[in-house]
């Protein structure tokens, strides 16, 4: 028995020290080897990660490159230089009253009725914009009534060159020519992205001034040397708006009933 015990102990020692053992080598020697393999695999993975970061691919270096591209994309936004600002049209102001009174196309009656409402304040609205692609901004003048500010006339003036203005003989003060006019009740003109928008209120026989039955919205565009109608929209208003519920009678007192005797 002692020999077996000694042999068993010696055998275990021999297996522990030898490289060709089976049980001892597998049970005790496998853990250091597995740890070593894991460490080597970890180092290899770390090396691949570092290599990926240094050579591109899908590492964190790509995120850094994306951030560096953002300023480049923002730099594509065009900047307005001094030359661009100088090429913009100057919105030179004009005297709309002088344009109207010097316009040979406007009748004498309207010119006579064109008077200030208060002091020197005329019932005139003026807009500037690009309608005819001329050398100077076009001028839209709306004439209204003093009492309720209802439009009675819309006029468009275009700046003409010196030669063409002298040849036409229809220019007003400052070389402007009347290229559009609409004299009607409740008419008003505006400029919308290069188009002339003329709005006309539509009234029925019993409509008050403040509540028309509808409106016509007509879009004009410059074509050649005149305005042509491009679009037309008719809107009808609700008659229930603004009419109210009518007068109400004051409550009458209820007579008291005599007490039963």
C-alpha positions as CSV (number, residue, x, y, z in Angstrom):
1,X,0.0,0.0,0.0
2,X,2.8,2.3,0.8
3,X,4.4,1.7,-2.6
4,X,1.1,2.5,-4.2
5,X,0.8,5.7,-2.2
6,X,4.4,6.7,-2.9
7,X,4.0,5.8,-6.5
8,X,0.9,7.8,-6.8
9,X,2.6,10.8,-5.2
10,X,5.6,10.4,-7.3
11,X,3.5,9.9,-10.4
12,X,1.7,13.1,-9.7
13,X,4.9,14.9,-9.2
14,X,6.3,13.5,-12.4
15,X,3.2,14.5,-14.3
16,X,3.3,18.0,-12.8
17,X,6.8,18.5,-13.8
18,X,6.6,16.8,-17.2
19,X,5.3,18.2,-20.5
20,X,3.8,15.0,-21.8
21,X,1.4,14.2,-19.0
22,X,-2.3,13.6,-19.5
23,X,-4.5,14.1,-16.4
24,X,-2.3,16.4,-14.5
25,X,-1.3,18.3,-17.6
26,X,-4.9,18.8,-18.6
27,X,-6.3,19.7,-15.2
28,X,-3.5,22.0,-14.0
29,X,-1.6,23.0,-17.1
30,X,-4.6,23.9,-19.2
31,X,-5.5,27.0,-17.1
32,X,-2.2,28.8,-17.7
33,X,-2.3,27.9,-21.4
34,X,-5.9,29.1,-21.7
35,X,-5.0,32.3,-20.0
36,X,-2.1,32.8,-22.3
37,X,-4.2,32.1,-25.4
38,X,-6.8,34.6,-24.1
39,X,-4.1,37.2,-23.5
40,X,-2.6,36.7,-27.0
41,X,-6.1,36.9,-28.6
42,X,-6.7,40.1,-26.6
43,X,-3.5,41.6,-27.8
44,X,-4.2,40.6,-31.4
45,X,-7.7,42.2,-31.2
46,X,-6.2,45.3,-29.7
47,X,-3.6,45.4,-32.5
48,X,-6.4,45.1,-35.1
49,X,-8.4,47.9,-33.4
50,X,-5.4,50.2,-33.4
51,X,-4.6,49.3,-37.0
52,X,-8.2,50.0,-37.9
53,X,-8.1,53.4,-36.2
54,X,-4.8,54.3,-38.0
55,X,-5.8,53.2,-41.5
56,X,-9.4,54.2,-41.8
57,X,-12.2,51.6,-42.1
58,X,-15.0,51.7,-39.6
59,X,-13.2,52.8,-36.4
60,X,-13.6,56.0,-34.4
61,X,-11.4,57.8,-36.9
62,X,-14.3,57.9,-39.3
63,X,-16.4,59.9,-36.8
64,X,-13.6,62.4,-36.6
65,X,-13.4,62.7,-40.4
66,X,-17.2,63.3,-40.5
67,X,-16.9,66.2,-38.1
68,X,-14.0,67.7,-40.1
69,X,-16.3,67.6,-43.2
70,X,-19.0,69.7,-41.6
71,X,-17.2,73.0,-41.9
72,X,-16.4,72.2,-45.5
73,X,-20.1,71.7,-46.2
74,X,-21.0,74.9,-44.4
75,X,-18.5,76.7,-46.5
76,X,-20.5,75.9,-49.6
77,X,-23.1,78.5,-48.6
78,X,-22.7,81.5,-51.0
79,X,-21.7,84.7,-49.4
80,X,-23.0,88.1,-50.6
81,X,-20.1,90.3,-51.7
82,X,-19.8,93.9,-52.4
83,X,-20.3,93.4,-56.1
84,X,-23.6,91.5,-55.5
85,X,-24.9,94.2,-53.2
86,X,-24.0,96.8,-55.8
87,X,-25.9,95.0,-58.5
88,X,-29.2,95.1,-56.6
89,X,-31.7,97.6,-57.7
90,X,-32.0,100.8,-55.6
91,X,-35.6,101.4,-54.5
92,X,-35.7,105.1,-55.4
93,X,-38.7,106.8,-53.8
94,X,-41.0,108.8,-56.0
95,X,-43.8,111.2,-55.3
96,X,-47.0,109.2,-56.0
97,X,-49.2,112.4,-56.0
98,X,-47.0,113.9,-58.7
99,X,-47.2,110.7,-60.7
100,X,-51.0,110.6,-60.5
101,X,-51.6,114.3,-61.3
102,X,-49.0,114.3,-64.1
103,X,-50.4,111.1,-65.7
104,X,-52.2,111.8,-69.0
105,X,-54.1,108.6,-68.8
106,X,-56.0,109.5,-65.6
107,X,-59.2,111.5,-66.0
108,X,-59.6,115.1,-64.7
109,X,-62.4,114.1,-62.3
110,X,-60.2,111.7,-60.3
111,X,-57.4,114.3,-60.2
112,X,-59.8,116.9,-58.9
113,X,-61.0,114.5,-56.2
114,X,-57.5,113.6,-55.1
115,X,-57.2,115.7,-52.0
116,X,-55.6,115.3,-48.6
117,X,-57.7,113.7,-45.9
118,X,-55.9,115.4,-43.0
119,X,-53.3,118.1,-43.4
120,X,-51.1,116.9,-46.3
121,X,-51.9,113.1,-45.9
122,X,-53.3,111.8,-49.1
123,X,-55.4,108.5,-49.2
124,X,-52.7,106.8,-51.3
125,X,-50.7,103.6,-50.7
126,X,-47.4,103.1,-52.6
127,X,-45.5,99.8,-53.2
128,X,-42.1,99.3,-54.9
129,X,-41.0,96.0,-56.6
130,X,-39.9,94.2,-59.7
131,X,-42.8,93.6,-62.0
132,X,-41.6,94.5,-65.5
133,X,-37.9,93.6,-65.2
134,X,-36.9,97.2,-65.8
135,X,-33.8,99.2,-64.8
136,X,-35.6,100.7,-61.8
137,X,-38.2,99.3,-59.4
138,X,-41.8,99.5,-60.6
139,X,-44.3,101.6,-58.6
140,X,-47.8,100.5,-57.6
141,X,-50.1,103.3,-56.4
142,X,-53.5,102.6,-54.8
143,X,-56.0,105.5,-54.4
144,X,-58.6,105.1,-51.7
145,X,-61.5,107.1,-50.1
146,X,-60.8,109.0,-47.0
147,X,-63.8,107.9,-45.0
148,X,-63.7,104.1,-45.2
149,X,-60.4,103.5,-47.1
150,X,-62.1,101.7,-50.0
151,X,-59.9,101.5,-53.1
152,X,-61.0,103.4,-56.2
153,X,-58.0,103.0,-58.4
154,X,-54.8,101.0,-58.9
155,X,-52.0,102.2,-61.1
156,X,-48.6,100.7,-62.1
157,X,-45.7,102.9,-63.3
158,X,-42.6,101.7,-65.0
159,X,-39.4,103.6,-65.4
160,X,-38.4,104.2,-69.0
161,X,-35.1,105.2,-70.6
162,X,-34.6,108.8,-71.8
163,X,-34.9,107.9,-75.5
164,X,-38.0,105.8,-75.2
165,X,-39.7,108.2,-72.8
166,X,-39.3,111.1,-75.2
167,X,-40.6,109.1,-78.1
168,X,-43.7,107.8,-76.3
169,X,-44.9,111.2,-75.0
170,X,-47.0,109.4,-72.3
171,X,-44.5,109.6,-69.5
172,X,-45.0,111.4,-66.2
173,X,-42.7,113.2,-63.9
174,X,-39.4,111.4,-63.5
175,X,-39.7,109.4,-66.7
176,X,-42.3,106.9,-65.5
177,X,-45.0,105.5,-67.7
178,X,-48.4,104.2,-66.8
179,X,-48.5,100.5,-67.9
180,X,-51.5,99.4,-65.9
181,X,-54.6,100.9,-64.4
182,X,-57.8,99.6,-62.9
183,X,-60.4,102.2,-61.8
184,X,-63.2,100.4,-60.1
185,X,-65.0,100.3,-56.7
186,X,-63.1,98.4,-54.0
187,X,-60.0,97.6,-56.1
188,X,-56.5,97.2,-54.6
189,X,-53.2,96.0,-56.2
190,X,-50.2,94.4,-54.6
191,X,-46.8,92.9,-55.6
192,X,-46.3,89.2,-54.9
193,X,-43.0,87.6,-56.1
194,X,-42.9,89.4,-59.4
195,X,-46.7,89.2,-60.1
196,X,-49.3,91.9,-59.9
197,X,-52.2,90.8,-57.7
198,X,-55.4,92.9,-58.1
199,X,-58.2,92.3,-55.7
200,X,-61.7,93.5,-56.3
201,X,-64.5,93.3,-53.7
202,X,-67.8,92.1,-55.0
203,X,-70.9,93.7,-53.5
204,X,-74.6,92.7,-53.7
205,X,-77.3,95.3,-53.8
206,X,-77.9,95.3,-50.0
207,X,-74.2,94.7,-48.9
208,X,-72.7,97.2,-46.5
209,X,-69.3,98.6,-47.4
210,X,-67.6,96.7,-44.6
211,X,-69.2,93.3,-45.6
212,X,-68.9,92.5,-49.3
213,X,-70.4,89.2,-50.7
214,X,-67.1,88.1,-52.1
215,X,-63.9,89.0,-54.0
216,X,-62.1,88.4,-57.3
217,X,-58.3,87.9,-57.1
218,X,-56.7,88.4,-60.5
219,X,-53.0,87.7,-61.1
220,X,-51.2,89.6,-63.9
221,X,-47.8,89.0,-65.3
222,X,-45.6,91.2,-67.5
223,X,-45.3,89.8,-71.1
224,X,-43.5,91.7,-73.7
225,X,-44.6,95.3,-73.1
226,X,-47.9,94.8,-71.2
227,X,-49.6,92.9,-68.4
228,X,-51.6,89.8,-69.3
229,X,-54.0,88.0,-67.0
230,X,-52.4,84.8,-65.7
231,X,-54.8,83.5,-63.0
232,X,-58.3,84.3,-61.5
233,X,-59.8,83.2,-58.2
234,X,-63.3,84.1,-56.9
235,X,-64.0,83.8,-53.2
236,X,-67.5,84.0,-51.7
237,X,-67.9,85.2,-48.1
238,X,-70.2,83.8,-45.5
239,X,-73.3,86.0,-44.9
240,X,-73.5,84.8,-41.3
241,X,-70.3,86.7,-40.3
242,X,-70.8,90.2,-39.0
243,X,-74.6,90.3,-39.1
244,X,-75.0,89.5,-35.4
245,X,-78.2,88.1,-33.8
246,X,-80.3,91.3,-34.2
247,X,-81.6,93.5,-31.4
248,X,-83.0,91.8,-28.3
249,X,-85.9,93.1,-26.3
250,X,-85.5,94.1,-22.7
251,X,-87.0,91.6,-20.3
252,X,-90.4,92.7,-19.0
253,X,-91.3,92.4,-15.3
254,X,-93.7,89.6,-14.5
255,X,-96.8,90.9,-12.4
256,X,-97.1,89.3,-9.0
257,X,-100.0,87.1,-8.4
258,X,-102.4,88.1,-5.5
259,X,-102.3,85.8,-2.5
260,X,-105.2,83.4,-2.1
261,X,-107.7,84.6,0.5
